[in-house]
Amino acid sequence: MEDSKNNRSSIQGDHEIYCCGARVQISPKGVRVLSEPTVERCPLHAAMYGTKKIDSEAVRKSVEMKIAGHVFCCASRAFDAEPIVAYGASEMMHVWLSERLIDCAVVVCEGTGTVITSNGALVQAIGARLTGMIKTSPIQQIIERIEVDGGVILDKANARIDQLEGVKRAFDLGYKYIAVSVAGFQSKTISEIRDFEASVKADVFVFSVCNTCVRDADVKHIAKADVVCASASKILRKEIGSKALLQLGVTIPVYALTEKGKRLVLAYLTELKDKLVIFRTSKLPYLTKDKGPKLKDSVNNQNT
């Protein structure tokens, strides 16, 4: 109990994230789950946090574990560049930057908002355990740490999350090959980024992430991404998976939608140390019953 109190007292600022489809507030007062999770079970969540069935209490505990173990949303936030998942956005961007396949990445970190960096290890350290950052507020120690490691903060005063403005700042800084992560609940930003890309003849790689809560209206924007993480979304498995050129994984599929996305994904796989099985198929998505996350029945009924 004392450790839990110490963790709460070390949280700085007010932050909101999505976790298992639930909206969660993190502040010095503690962790509050603001809405019911839309996911009933998730193999990845079970592997990381030991949770077999997901409810509000399980979500709260997993976020508290993130704070206790990795000092999330705290001044002494841990920056660990070790890979966590096989096909995560930060893991891939780390490799692409290390191999100089892209010039920079535009990502989001709690305590800073949008960050532009060419440091692959920093991208992985930021994104390793970060999920669905809705909003955040400045944490000076995190800002200073990211700047020391070569990150440029879009808005230090407000820790604003704005991936379009982040891409524009990256372009102004002279970067030509820019990768950007965009969360599903900000899907319209993908279309805005594509408009900007065309207007200045930039080369932007869009990685669509945190898509558990997407709706039908989001699909037209997400379809313009290069690579899409399906998260727990049935909509994306059906509508985006069928358009994919390549699929990574089955539990939480990641889809490459463009030739550029396919090339960069294959380049990432050449650096992956895991053993792989690769085979041809005439149809995607490739799904296995009961393998991936399970949405609550009420959500399934909305998303069929």
C-alpha positions in Angstrom: 0.0 0.0 0.0 2.8 2.4 0.8 4.4 1.8 -2.6 1.1 2.6 -4.3 0.9 5.9 -2.4 4.5 6.8 -3.3 3.7 6.1 -7.0 0.7 8.4 -6.9 2.6 11.2 -5.2 5.3 11.0 -7.9 2.9 11.5 -10.8 3.1 14.9 -12.3 0.5 16.7 -14.4 -2.8 15.4 -15.8 -2.9 12.8 -18.6 -5.4 10.7 -20.4 -4.8 7.5 -22.3 -6.8 4.7 -23.9 -6.2 1.2 -22.4 -8.1 -1.8 -23.7 -10.7 0.6 -25.1 -11.2 2.4 -21.8 -10.4 6.0 -21.3 -8.1 6.4 -18.3 -7.1 9.6 -16.3 -3.7 9.7 -14.6 -3.0 12.5 -12.2 -1.4 13.1 -8.7 -4.7 11.9 -7.3 -4.2 8.5 -8.8 -5.6 6.4 -11.7 -9.3 6.8 -12.7 -10.9 4.6 -15.3 -13.4 7.0 -17.0 -15.2 4.6 -19.2 -15.7 0.8 -19.5 -13.1 -1.2 -21.5 -14.4 -2.4 -24.8 -12.0 -5.4 -24.8 -13.0 -8.5 -22.7 -9.7 -10.3 -23.1 -6.4 -9.7 -24.9 -3.4 -12.2 -25.2 -0.9 -9.3 -25.2 -2.4 -7.7 -22.1 -2.4 -11.1 -20.4 1.2 -11.7 -21.2 2.3 -8.2 -20.0 0.1 -7.8 -16.9 -1.3 -11.3 -16.1 -4.9 -10.3 -16.8 -7.2 -13.0 -18.1 -10.4 -11.1 -18.1 -10.4 -7.3 -18.6 -12.7 -5.0 -16.6 -12.3 -1.6 -15.2 -10.4 -2.8 -12.1 -8.0 -4.8 -14.3 -7.4 -1.7 -16.5 -6.7 0.4 -13.4 -4.2 -2.2 -12.0 -2.4 -2.5 -15.3 -1.9 1.3 -15.5 -0.7 1.4 -11.9 1.8 -1.4 -12.8 3.0 0.7 -15.7 3.6 3.6 -13.3 5.2 1.5 -10.6 7.5 -0.4 -13.0 8.4 2.2 -15.6 7.7 5.5 -13.7 5.1 6.4 -16.4 3.9 10.0 -16.1 6.6 10.8 -13.5 9.7 13.0 -13.5 12.0 10.0 -13.2 10.3 8.2 -16.2 12.2 5.2 -17.3 13.7 5.3 -20.9 14.4 1.7 -21.9 15.1 1.0 -25.6 14.7 -2.8 -25.3 12.0 -4.2 -27.7 8.7 -5.2 -26.1 6.6 -6.6 -29.0 7.7 -8.0 -32.3 5.7 -5.7 -34.6 5.3 -2.5 -32.7 5.5 0.9 -34.3 8.4 2.1 -32.1 10.3 -1.2 -32.6 10.0 -0.8 -36.4 10.9 2.9 -36.4 13.9 2.2 -34.3 15.3 -0.2 -36.9 14.4 2.1 -39.8 16.2 5.0 -38.2 19.2 2.9 -37.3 19.4 1.6 -41.0 18.8 5.2 -42.3 15.7 4.1 -44.2 13.9 7.2 -42.8 15.3 10.5 -41.6 13.2 11.1 -38.6 10.1 9.9 -36.6 7.3 12.0 -35.3 5.9 10.3 -32.2 4.0 11.1 -28.9 5.3 10.9 -25.3 3.6 11.7 -22.1 4.9 14.9 -20.5 5.9 16.3 -23.9 3.3 15.7 -26.5 4.5 15.5 -30.1 8.3 14.7 -30.5 10.4 14.8 -33.6 13.7 12.8 -33.5 16.2 11.0 -35.6 17.4 8.9 -32.6 15.9 5.4 -33.1 16.8 4.4 -29.5 14.8 7.4 -28.2 11.8 6.4 -30.3 11.8 2.9 -28.8 12.4 4.2 -25.3 9.4 6.6 -25.7 7.0 4.1 -27.3 7.9 0.8 -25.7 4.9 0.8 -23.2 3.0 3.8 -24.4 -0.6 3.3 -25.5 -3.3 5.7 -26.8 -2.1 9.0 -25.5 -5.2 11.3 -25.7 -3.8 14.3 -23.9 -0.9 15.2 -21.6 0.7 18.1 -19.8 4.3 19.2 -19.5 6.8 17.4 -17.3 10.0 19.4 -17.3 12.3 16.5 -16.4 10.9 14.4 -19.3 11.2 17.3 -21.7 14.9 17.8 -20.7 15.7 14.1 -21.0 14.2 13.9 -24.5 16.1 17.1 -25.6 19.4 15.7 -24.3 18.7 12.5 -26.4 18.1 14.5 -29.6 14.4 15.0 -29.5 12.6 18.2 -30.6 9.4 19.0 -28.7 6.7 20.6 -30.8 5.2 22.6 -27.9 7.1 22.6 -24.6 4.7 25.0 -22.9 1.6 22.9 -23.4 2.8 19.4 -24.4 0.4 19.6 -27.3 -0.3 16.4 -29.3 -0.5 17.4 -33.0 1.0 14.9 -35.4 0.3 17.1 -38.5 2.1 20.0 -37.0 4.9 17.6 -36.0 5.3 16.5 -39.6 5.4 20.1 -40.7 8.0 21.0 -38.1 10.1 18.0 -39.2 9.9 19.2 -42.8 10.9 22.7 -41.8 13.9 21.2 -39.9 15.1 19.7 -43.3 14.0 16.1 -42.9 12.8 14.6 -46.2 11.8 11.0 -45.3 9.5 11.3 -42.3 7.7 8.5 -40.4 4.8 9.5 -38.1 2.5 7.5 -35.8 -1.2 8.5 -35.7 -3.7 7.1 -33.2 -7.0 5.8 -34.5 -9.0 8.4 -32.5 -7.1 11.0 -34.5 -7.6 9.3 -37.8 -8.6 12.4 -39.7 -5.0 13.6 -39.2 -3.8 11.0 -41.7 -5.8 12.6 -44.5 -4.5 16.0 -43.4 -0.9 14.7 -43.5 -1.4 13.3 -47.0 -2.7 16.7 -48.2 0.4 18.4 -46.7 2.7 15.7 -48.2 1.3 16.4 -51.6 1.5 20.1 -51.3 5.2 20.2 -50.5 6.3 17.0 -52.2 7.5 15.4 -49.0 7.8 11.7 -48.4 5.8 10.7 -45.3 5.4 7.2 -43.9 2.2 6.9 -41.8 1.9 4.2 -39.2 -1.7 3.9 -37.8 -1.7 2.8 -34.2 -4.1 2.4 -31.1 -7.1 1.4 -33.2 -9.2 -0.5 -30.8 -12.0 2.1 -30.6 -12.2 3.2 -34.3 -15.5 3.6 -36.0 -16.7 3.2 -39.6 -16.0 6.9 -40.2 -12.4 6.4 -39.4 -11.7 3.7 -42.0 -11.5 6.1 -45.0 -8.7 8.0 -43.2 -6.9 4.9 -41.9 -6.9 3.4 -45.4 -4.5 6.2 -46.4 -1.8 4.9 -44.0 1.2 2.8 -45.1 1.0 0.4 -42.2 -1.9 -0.2 -39.8 -2.0 -2.0 -36.5 -5.4 -3.6 -36.2 -5.4 -3.6 -32.4 -8.7 -5.2 -31.2 -10.8 -3.7 -34.0 -13.1 -6.0 -36.0 -13.7 -3.2 -38.5 -10.1 -2.9 -39.4 -9.6 -6.7 -39.7 -12.5 -6.7 -42.2 -12.1 -3.4 -44.1 -8.3 -2.7 -43.9 -7.1 -6.3 -43.7 -8.7 -7.1 -47.0 -6.7 -4.3 -48.7 -3.4 -5.3 -47.2 -0.3 -6.4 -49.3 1.3 -8.0 -46.3 0.2 -9.1 -42.8 2.4 -9.4 -39.8 1.1 -11.6 -36.9 -2.2 -13.1 -36.2 -3.0 -12.2 -32.6 -2.8 -8.5 -33.2 -2.3 -8.2 -37.0 -0.3 -5.4 -38.5 -1.1 -4.7 -42.2 1.1 -3.1 -44.8 -1.2 -1.2 -47.3 1.3 0.3 -49.7 4.4 -0.8 -51.6 6.4 1.6 -49.4 5.0 0.1 -46.3 5.7 -3.4 -47.5 9.3 -2.6 -48.3 10.0 -1.0 -44.9 8.3 -3.9 -43.1 10.4 -6.4 -45.0 13.5 -4.4 -44.2 12.5 -4.5 -40.5 12.1 -8.3 -40.7 15.6 -8.7 -41.9 16.8 -7.3 -38.6 14.4 -9.3 -36.4 16.1 -12.1 -34.5 13.0 -14.3 -34.1 12.3 -17.3 -36.4 9.6 -16.6 -38.9 7.2 -18.5 -41.1 6.4 -16.8 -44.5 3.8 -18.2 -46.9 1.7 -17.0 -49.8 -2.0 -16.4 -49.7 -4.6 -15.4 -52.2 -6.7 -13.5 -49.5 -6.1 -11.3 -46.5 -6.7 -10.9 -43.6 -5.4 -14.2 -42.3 -7.4 -14.9 -39.1 -7.4 -17.7 -36.6 -10.4 -18.3 -34.4 -10.0 -17.2 -30.8 -6.4 -16.2 -31.3 -6.7 -12.4 -31.0 -8.4 -10.0 -28.5 -12.1 -10.5 -27.8 -14.3 -7.4 -27.7 -17.3 -7.3 -25.5 -20.6 -8.5 -27.1 -22.1 -5.0 -27.0 -19.1 -3.7 -29.0 -19.2 -6.7 -31.4 -22.8 -5.9 -32.2 -22.0 -2.4 -33.1 -19.0 -3.3 -35.3 -20.4 -6.1 -37.4 
